[in-house]
Amino acid sequence: QIELVESGGGSVQAGGSLRLSCQASRPTYPRYCMAWYRQAPGKEREGVGVIYTGDGMTDYTDSVKGRFTISHDNGKSTLYVHMNSLKSDDTAMYFCAARYVPPYGSGRDCSLTRSDYSYWGQGTQVTVSS
């Protein structure tokens, strides 16, 4: 069992930046997919990006490519997302999620399919004003 706690949300003007953090209650290196999701009011929860802690490879949804960067501090078991050039469309509750990758698996198993993830945080709100 892993508990995930997000922090760093807040209000920012369009064009600004924020960094979100997600602290895990136990080590998440090296065999975890760690992902960020977001959910805007009245919309489905969507995957933002994912990192495989084993090798640091990342993948992002198209709408955030070039603006968001996901990283993971292996020693602190903390997931980050640096969000730049924020837009009003980025306004949402942001969640982190984790899934264990068995020894027969690899980073190729890390996707943004919501049902793949067993562990979820409670979320942190990001509001971007134009």
Kinemage of the C-alpha trace (Angstrom):
@kinemage 1
@onewidth
@group {chain A} dominant
@subgroup {mainchain}
@vectorlist {calphas} color= white
{ca gln a 1} P 0.000 0.000 0.000
{ca ile a 2} L 1.262 3.478 -0.894
{ca glu a 3} L -0.181 6.769 0.276
{ca leu a 4} L 0.305 9.735 -2.039
{ca val a 5} L 0.028 13.360 -0.923
{ca glu a 6} L 0.018 16.202 -3.445
{ca ser a 7} L 0.996 19.795 -2.707
{ca gly a 8} L 1.917 22.998 -4.490
{ca gly a 9} L -1.376 23.933 -6.086
{ca gly a 10} L -2.654 27.477 -6.124
{ca ser a 11} L -3.817 30.362 -8.248
{ca val a 12} L -1.674 31.820 -10.994
{ca gln a 13} L -2.157 34.119 -13.938
{ca ala a 14} L -2.024 32.836 -17.493
{ca gly a 15} L 1.554 32.520 -18.662
{ca gly a 16} L 2.791 31.801 -15.167
{ca ser a 17} L 4.369 28.712 -13.634
{ca leu a 18} L 3.741 26.295 -10.794
{ca arg a 19} L 5.468 23.222 -9.436
{ca leu a 20} L 3.387 20.435 -7.942
{ca ser a 21} L 4.813 17.759 -5.671
{ca cys a 22} L 3.585 14.298 -4.743
{ca gln a 23} L 5.117 12.622 -1.703
{ca ala a 24} L 4.875 8.834 -1.492
{ca ser a 25} L 4.757 7.017 1.832
{ca arg a 26} L 7.199 4.336 0.732
{ca pro a 27} L 9.979 3.997 -1.860
{ca thr a 28} L 8.826 4.289 -5.450
{ca tyr a 29} L 12.174 3.473 -7.048
{ca pro a 30} L 12.932 1.657 -9.236
{ca arg a 31} L 9.870 -0.229 -10.438
{ca tyr a 32} L 7.012 2.254 -10.522
{ca cys a 33} L 5.041 4.198 -13.069
{ca met a 34} L 4.247 7.563 -11.510
{ca ala a 35} L 1.684 9.740 -13.260
{ca trp a 36} L -0.081 13.061 -13.043
{ca tyr a 37} L -3.774 13.344 -13.881
{ca arg a 38} L -6.149 16.291 -13.813
{ca gln a 39} L -9.869 16.775 -13.668
{ca ala a 40} L -11.695 19.972 -14.512
{ca pro a 41} L -15.271 20.567 -13.331
{ca gly a 42} L -17.721 18.594 -15.423
{ca lys a 43} L -14.985 16.766 -17.317
{ca glu a 44} L -13.405 13.334 -17.227
{ca arg a 45} L -10.124 12.801 -15.413
{ca glu a 46} L -7.354 12.925 -18.001
{ca gly a 47} L -3.747 11.815 -17.937
{ca val a 48} L -1.184 14.609 -18.079
{ca gly a 49} L 2.079 12.681 -18.085
{ca val a 50} L 3.916 9.705 -16.672
{ca ile a 51} L 7.441 8.736 -15.648
{ca tyr a 52} L 9.005 5.335 -15.147
{ca thr a 53} L 11.164 5.639 -12.055
{ca gly a 54} L 13.482 2.872 -13.231
{ca asp a 55} L 14.993 4.911 -16.046
{ca gly a 56} L 13.341 8.341 -15.917
{ca met a 57} L 11.607 8.007 -19.269
{ca thr a 58} L 8.574 10.236 -19.600
{ca asp a 59} L 5.518 10.619 -21.783
{ca tyr a 60} L 2.986 13.432 -21.966
{ca thr a 61} L -0.398 14.159 -23.351
{ca asp a 62} L -0.199 16.401 -26.411
{ca ser a 63} L -1.806 19.440 -24.786
{ca val a 64} L 1.043 19.856 -22.272
{ca lys a 65} L 4.067 18.818 -24.346
{ca gly a 66} L 6.749 21.497 -24.248
{ca arg a 67} L 5.134 23.211 -21.242
{ca phe a 68} L 5.080 20.574 -18.471
{ca thr a 69} L 8.038 18.544 -17.205
{ca ile a 70} L 7.674 15.546 -14.926
{ca ser a 71} L 10.524 14.405 -12.710
{ca his a 72} L 11.045 12.036 -9.804
{ca asp a 73} L 13.448 12.302 -6.891
{ca asn a 74} L 14.344 8.681 -6.198
{ca gly a 75} L 15.870 9.389 -2.804
{ca lys a 76} L 12.851 11.327 -1.559
{ca ser a 77} L 10.206 9.198 -3.318
{ca thr a 78} L 8.702 12.442 -4.572
{ca leu a 79} L 7.108 13.099 -7.925
{ca tyr a 80} L 7.080 16.579 -9.438
{ca val a 81} L 5.510 18.379 -12.337
{ca his a 82} L 6.872 21.732 -13.410
{ca met a 83} L 4.174 23.597 -15.281
{ca asn a 84} L 5.131 26.568 -17.446
{ca ser a 85} L 3.164 28.835 -19.781
{ca leu a 86} L -0.016 27.974 -17.956
{ca lys a 87} L -3.329 28.518 -19.687
{ca ser a 88} L -6.872 28.817 -18.375
{ca asp a 89} L -7.520 25.350 -19.839
{ca asp a 90} L -5.015 23.959 -17.332
{ca thr a 91} L -7.358 24.833 -14.472
{ca ala a 92} L -8.208 21.562 -12.723
{ca met a 93} L -7.687 19.398 -9.687
{ca tyr a 94} L -4.367 17.617 -10.176
{ca phe a 95} L -3.827 14.090 -8.898
{ca cys a 96} L -0.801 11.856 -8.736
{ca ala a 97} L -1.036 8.114 -9.229
{ca ala a 98} L 1.277 5.138 -8.918
{ca arg a 99} L 1.473 1.566 -10.114
{ca tyr a 100} L 4.051 -1.102 -9.472
{ca val a 101} L 5.805 -2.665 -12.453
{ca pro a 102} L 6.580 -6.365 -11.880
{ca pro a 103} L 10.086 -7.692 -12.606
{ca tyr a 104} L 8.934 -9.131 -15.950
{ca gly a 105} L 7.737 -5.668 -17.011
{ca ser a 106} L 9.468 -2.442 -18.040
{ca gly a 107} L 8.906 1.228 -18.619
{ca arg a 108} L 6.940 0.337 -21.733
{ca asp a 109} L 4.164 -0.659 -19.340
{ca cys a 110} L 3.753 2.954 -18.222
{ca ser a 111} L 0.723 4.454 -19.913
{ca leu a 112} L -1.900 7.038 -19.095
{ca thr a 113} L -4.676 4.487 -18.881
{ca arg a 114} L -6.470 5.438 -15.704
{ca ser a 115} L -7.497 1.904 -14.771
{ca asp a 116} L -3.841 0.817 -14.665
{ca tyr a 117} L -3.187 2.788 -11.501
{ca ser a 118} L -3.770 1.333 -8.063
{ca tyr a 119} L -2.778 4.243 -5.873
{ca trp a 120} L -4.107 7.798 -5.966
{ca gly a 121} L -3.618 10.990 -4.029
{ca gln a 122} L -6.373 13.341 -2.893
{ca gly a 123} L -5.488 16.078 -5.345
{ca thr a 124} L -4.337 19.692 -5.328
{ca gln a 125} L -6.207 22.521 -7.054
{ca val a 126} L -4.625 24.599 -9.810
{ca thr a 127} L -6.474 27.686 -10.981
{ca val a 128} L -5.203 29.731 -13.921
{ca ser a 129} L -6.792 33.111 -14.491
{ca ser a 130} L -6.646 34.917 -17.827
